[in-house]
Amino acid sequence: MLRGINHTVIEVNETGNEYYERAILFVRPEYASAQRAVLEDEARKMLKRLDAPSAIRSRRGLRKKLMAGAAVFIGGVLAGILPFLF
């Protein structure tokens, strides 16, 4: 069953975010009477603050952790070998 719904919608085509090209935001009824320019500015600010999707963020974090672990491992091996060389 469908029923009529009246929403104020803002569609942002240029989000300013490297991950998202377009967004559709539904404005709460109590703020629907606000000036459209203010709502659009706030929508753009919010979208710029969005971070990378979690799958991308976790891959980047994993790469950094692997590099740090490799550096610690190599440092430990060198610290263990150096006393026997001198």
For each residue, the residues with C-beta under 8 A, 3 or more apart:
1:
2:
3:
4:
5:
6:
7: 26 27
8: 26 27 29 31 32 39
9: 24 25 26 27
10: 24 25 27 36 39 40 43
11: 22 23 24 25
12: 15 22 23 24 25 40 43 44 47
13: 21 22
14:
15: 12 20 21 22 23 44 47 48
16: 44 47 48
17: 20 47 48 50
18:
19: 50 52 53 56
20: 15 17 23 47 50
21: 13 15
22: 11 12 13 15
23: 11 12 15 20 43 47
24: 9 10 11 12
25: 9 10 11 12 43
26: 7 8 9
27: 7 8 9 10 31 32 34 39
28: 31 32
29: 8 32
30:
31: 8 27 28 34 39
32: 8 27 28 29
33:
34: 27 31 38 39
35: 38 39
36: 10 39 40
37: 40 41
38: 34 35 41 42
39: 8 10 27 31 34 35 36 42 43
40: 10 12 36 37 43 44
41: 37 38 44 45
42: 38 39 45 46
43: 10 12 23 25 39 40 46 47
44: 12 15 16 40 41 47 48
45: 41 42 48 49
46: 42 43 49 50
47: 12 15 16 17 20 23 43 44 50
48: 15 16 17 44 45
49: 45 46
50: 17 19 20 46 47
51: 57
52: 19 56 57 60
53: 19 56 57
54: 57 58
55: 58 59
56: 19 52 53 59 60
57: 51 52 53 54 60 61
58: 54 55 61 62
59: 55 56 62 63
60: 52 56 57 63 64
61: 57 58 64 65
62: 58 59 65 66
63: 59 60 66 67
64: 60 61 67 68
65: 61 62 68 69
66: 62 63 69 70
67: 63 64 70 71
68: 64 65 71 72
69: 65 66 72 73
70: 66 67 73 74
71: 67 68 74 75
72: 68 69 75 76
73: 69 70 76 77
74: 70 71 77 78
75: 71 72 78 79
76: 72 73 79 80
77: 73 74 80 81
78: 74 75 81 82
79: 75 76 82
80: 76 77 83
81: 77 78 84 85
82: 78 79 85 86
83: 80 86
84: 81
85: 81 82
86: 82 83
